[in-house]
Amino acid sequence: SKYSRQEDIIIGSPISGRTHKDTERMLGMIVNTLAMRGKPEKNKTFKQFLEEIKNTCLKAYENQEYPFEELVEAVDVQRDMSRNPLFDVMFVYQNNENVDVNIGDSEAEETGIKGTVAKFDITFNMFEYEEKYQLDFEYCTDLFKTETANEIVKHFEEILKAVTVNAEQKLDEIEMVTAEERYLILNDFNATETDYPRDKTVVELFEEQVKKTPDNDAVVFGEAKLSFAELNERANVLGNKLRELGVGRDDFVAIIADRSIEMIVGIYGIIKAGGAYVPIDPTYPEDRIAFMLEDSAPKAVLIYTAENVELNTKIPVIELSDKEVWEGNAEAPEIINKPEDLIYCIYTSGTTGKPKGVMNLNYGLINRIHWMNERYPIESGDTILQKTTFTFDVSVWEIIWWSIVGARVAMLVPGGEKEPDTICDSIEKYQVTTMHFVPSMLSMFEEYVQETEGAAKKLKSIRNVFASGEALKKAHVDNFYKIAESADLGMKLANFYGPTEASIDVTYYDCVVENRISVPIGKPIDNTQIYIVNGKTLCGVGVPGELCIAGDGLARGYLNRPELNEEKFAENLFGEGKMYHSGDLARWLPDGNIEYLGRIDDQIKIRGQRLELGEIDAKIREIDNIKECAVIAKADSTGEKAIYAYYTSDIEVSVSEIRDRLSGSLPEYMLPAYMMQIEAIPVTKNGKLDRRALPEIEARAVREYVAPRNEEEKVLCNAFSEILNLEKVGVHDSFFELGGDSIKAIRIISKLRDSEYTVTVKDVMNGKTVEKIALSMRNTSNSQKYEQGEIYGKIECTPIIKKFGEWNLEKPEHFNQSMIFSVDGIENEVIKRVIEELVKHHDILRAVYREKQLEILPISESKLFDFYEFDYSNLEYRKQIVEEKCTEIQASIDLANGPLVKIAVFELGDTKQMLFCIHHLAVDGVSWRILQEDFNTAVKQIKIGKEVKLPEKTASYIEWSKKLKEYGEQLDKAQNEYWKTIDRRIAEGRIPVEFIGNSSGKVEVVFNEDTTEKLLTKSINAYGAKIDEVLLAGLARAVGRITGQKNIAVKLEGHGREEIHTPISIDRTVGWFTNLFAVSIEYNEDDEKSIINAKDAVRSVPNMGMGYGYIEHEMVPNICFNYHGEFVVNNADKCEHFIGGLEVAECNRQQDNLTLNGCVFDGNLVFTIIYQDIKCGNQIISQFKNCFEKCVVELADFCSSNLKSEKTTTDFLDKSLDEDELEALNLLFD
């Protein structure tokens, strides 16, 4: 009963079942199971309860022959295969005689059996043994740890000791905590005594800090800000005016304000005057505001809000928007407060239908902040984000902490706390280091960050995130650290717990990724004691009970509620002072942490806001024609906790009418999400609410269905349908009537973003219906989708980067691409500035390569580029010297530390040349065209005195790598089958082993201008073939002639910028996009078939081989072919060509046995053939060179003479056409 907190318990117990004399000597299992029910109600004495159990047992023994199976059928309980149908605990009492068993001359003795399977959750086996009792305790290890089992046995022993000493004790007074546990809990778990500035007030500490850092920023909001001195001066002016109005110690001043600098100054002005501030949300209903003002009787009301707040009061009202308020005496008011004076009074929900004010003290708040700064220190340079509504007590540390340690606070725009994108932007803008989330909002924020490209990098400055207000789930913690790890962030998460009746928080737990099922609320903070009690008795480790709080952080009590104070702030049974009974259910864990288990009463938290269901109940009953009602909280179909209200009436009362009436007296977070009129409120036999009998309320449209009439309404209806779990939504349906709330509004916004629409939480909450919300929607399809700011982080390993790592190059740092070109007329300082702009703009140029992982560094951590200047104006052999120096530079890249960009400027007398060298990991052929264009653009802008503004960036290389990985992970069956077929043909298409050697060499093939011209302009005549396809046909023919192969396997390089599964723009993205893939080409001496074979082999490749690198291949081609296109040489540069050195170290062996790299340069097609030395000598490579040249010329001549432009299979989408069918189609076209 003490563990389960139940007063109606069934225990199972076996009985022999041998009631007849005939069964005494019968062999067999006759044992039956008895299910005995007891009611250990707390007000009974043990003696009374023992008498009840005795009678129950005797009656059970009399009916022991009644089969247990029939009993189960008779009571008709819902069966669950994971547990016994009637009980979870078994008690076995073994009182058989000890009988000596002899078999002949041998004696037998019992050795016992060690069970390995628990038959019940818990089994108590009690044995009589030599006039003593022995207990064997069996438990299910899936449910209980060994430590817990040991504690249960100890507690059972303590209860037996207690009742044998005094059987007249009431059940709730029986203590089962051991002496060791009592000492552990009171003197170890609660050993929290620590020094802090107990003799000072918040105002004194703030003024001390003002003297230390007067010019430091204190408050920032948008572009506006106040220094510590300015904040102090404005607070002094307001404080003096409030003092003139009679504000003094323990006097209240209400403040009704939106989040703003004025709100901060207003609060500091109140406490400077000596009063305590009473925060009131401007969006509260008029009745609630009126009650709070009446109940707190403030000496003044400060107001600063865009809301239309009607105040019918004689209390002086000060408009903080009035400039005259800030004019006057700026001297600091005399400090009149003592540490035990009030500093704030925050109202929480109350069971009577009216909110209740909780009065908190200066020294309690100072203790709380002192502890926080010791454990999670902040100082000058740190920024707290003030995002919590100031009627929620978490806001207090956001408003005060920074001001007494020299940090600053950044104010989030009103309403921004519900918009993850706004929060992200603010964190980045203000470089926030410390902030808070309610767990439900943390979940939405994590989802947004994980789904939004570039969001995680905005969190770079965050060091500590605190969660409180409701239960933090393990999934929240896991997702938090996944984000931190993926974006290489140093942020940490802590879970706090504390009611408004103490200074903000009373326990803490530093979260880590671990195997706990739930996240503890942790250990007590400094000078705070936590007791878990059952009635007036202390609960031991693992025993659930009510969490009670004592210590310096305790509030003075409730305002104007003496009876409630006496009940809730009772005498401390275990120490000095008062002890607050929180109504929260919790238990100690063996390591001294506390596990939160829920509420004992009807108080709940929705999105961090504490509320009493009784207050909502009372407000519904006040509505005309309502007879009875019931209000409960439970998870809805989306898994979110929501409020359900049921009501009865003699007439039909619409849900809309109830909602409208409640909106006038309750804040938004207290409005039931689901309401239903029913015939009668179901009750149990005892007259209590029967929650299980309440019908399920399904969110459904209650208005006449009107279909969406435009794209915006259609998208919005679909979002409503998915998030609110509805089949059909019409344009007149209301968000709230369908079960919506602010958290669901955020999810709606996220869903709309996926459809390229944007809307704010306020738009959803105010618009209510689809029709009205749609008017606020904005289409973002034509807006910039990609991050234009600094991007950094780790890059997913693309196939080409993975391949680079697998090559195991001897000098991987010397594997570059470069350009050398004239920079005549451009100053070196201009060049430096241009390159700096390029490296900052194209993030991949700041990459480093560490342990086979490519990572982009932030600008602040990157070396950006190396810059060299050389003057060789008066030297001879300039070309040779430049080439040697360039090779030296190209060999000097540091992959692990960077930079990957090297710039060298050579003064050469009549010309000035620049080497632009980039490691291949960060650049490819397409990238160079982008960089050339941006270099020229930036030079022009700087020369005419303009700020450098480069074209907008497309998707980052980081985003591309992630999308490419997704693409590779979801390749369709057709692609997998295609590559399997190709792989089977690769083995027979490789160059035979006798043509392979171990060292490298190269030869060059130069085609004359005539052949080059034919290939460039006439290739298309041969069945629409492209030049690279004709060249591949020539390669296949050459290999076939030399080796006798009928099938030639060739590895091709693609530019790698093809379309993938999701739209992504990379047309201006710099990086190494190259993709490698294999083709198999049939050798044929017929010109026509030779070209068709090559063309169809290339064009039948799925998506130009983008998926090839994501599939395992047992065999790859050992011939690699690249055609890089036509390079146009500027006539002005033809006077003298400079060479940019060796781009790739000679020791970096080629991975392919034969590599052909070709391009058209200065009107001639040139192929460089790089080879592993042929065993048969240079004769073979010379033969191959000549054969390749001859084959290409043959096919070029064929293209020139062929006037047909017939189609082949790959020109059609229907790949099932064979050659015969295609021939028939071509004849028809003819």
Helices and strands as residue ranges (DSSP letters): E 9-15, G 21-23, E 32-38, H 46-62, H 68-75, E 89-94, E 101-103, E 106-108, E 122-129, E 132-139, H 146-165, G 171-173, H 179-183, I 184-189, H 202-212, E 217-221, E 224-227, H 228-244, E 252-257, H 261-273, E 276-280, H 286-296, E 300-304, E 317-319, G 323-326, E 342-348, E 356-361, H 362-375, E 383-386, H 394-400, G 401-404, E 408-411, G 416-418, H 420-430, E 434-437, H 439-451, G 456-459, E 464-467, H 474-486, E 492-497, E 507-510, E 523-524, E 528-534, E 537-538, E 545-551, E 557-558, H 562-568, E 569-571, E 578-588, E 594-599, E 603-606, E 609-612, H 613-621, E 628-635, E 641-648, H 655-663, G 668-670, E 674-677, G 691-693, H 711-723, H 742-754, E 757-758, H 761-767, H 770-774, E 778-779, E 793-794, H 799-807, E 816-822, H 828-841, G 843-846, E 847-850, E 853-856, E 866-871, H 878-890, E 901-907, E 912-919, G 920-922, H 925-943, H 957-969, H 973-989, G 993-995, E 1000-1006, H 1009-1018, G 1019-1021, H 1027-1043, E 1047-1054, E 1075-1082, H 1087-1099, G 1102-1105, G 1108-1110, E 1119-1127, G 1131-1133, E 1154-1161, E 1164-1172, H 1178-1201, G 1209-1211, H 1219-1229
